[in-house]
Amino acid sequence: MNKTPDISTDGVKQMMEWLPIESAPKDGTIIDLFIKSDSYSGRSIDYYWQAKRKIWRNVRGPDVHPRNVTHWMPQPGLPARPETNDHKEPKP
């Protein structure tokens, strides 16, 4: 019987947990934010801290005032690159 691998390892679980906004990087790292305001509550992606304006900037959308951000999480990494199979015949 084949068993499906358990992908909920500690590292993956920790990567996908929301962290307090006070611990968010403010060095230009792009992260995901949890926003809570009168008009929206949920995950928003692709933000970085802009110190000069003291605001969370989105790389392609509206900025968010810090008072509306409660949590953050790192962005997931890129998928693993598949191993190449060049289909070469073994040498005799």
N, C-alpha and C positions, 0 to 999 in steps of 0.2 A: 504494500500500500504506500503510495507516494504522499509525503507530507509537505504541505505548502510551507516554505520557509517563513519564519517569523521575522518581519521587518521592523518590529517595534523594539529595536535594540535601544540601550540607554542613550547612545549618541544621537540617533535619529529622533528619539522622543525629546531629548533635551533641546535639539535644534528647533523643534516645532512648538515649543512652549512659549507662551507670551511672557515677556519680562517687563518689570516696572520701567516706565519711561525715563526715570531718573538715571538708569544704567545704560541708556542708549548712547552709541558712539556719536561724537560731534566733530568728527574729523573728515567729513565728506563721504563716509561709507553709506552706500544706498541700502536702505532697510524697508521693512513693511511696518506700518503703523496700525494701531487700533484706535479709531476715532469715535468719539462720542459727543454728539452735539444735538441741538433741537431738530435739525433736518436730516441727520444721518448717524447711524451707529453701525460700525463694522470695520472690516479689514480694508486698508488701502495700501497699494504697493508703490514702490519706487520713490521713496522720500530720502532726503538728506538734510542735515541741519545747516542753516546759513547763519553763522554767528553775527555777521554785520547787521542783519535785520532781525535777528533773534526769532526765527520762524522756520518751520519745516517746509522745505521746498520740494515740489514734485518735479520729476524730470520731464513730464509732458502734460501736466494738469494744474489744477489750482493748489495754491499754498494752503497750509493749515496752521492756525494759531496754536501755540503750545498748550493753552488751557483746554483745548479740545482733544488732546492726545493723552491716552492713559497708559498704553503699553506698546511694546515693539517686539519684533523678532527678526533674526537674520533672514536674508533671502535664501531660498534653497539653491544649492549648487547646480551646475549643469549636469545633465545625465552622463553616465559613464560612456566613454567611447567604446563601441563594440570592437572586439578583437577581430583583426582581419584574417580571413581564410583565403589564401591565394590559390588554393586547389592545385598545388604542385604535386606531381606524382613523386613518390619516394624513389630514390635512386637504388638500383639493384645491387 
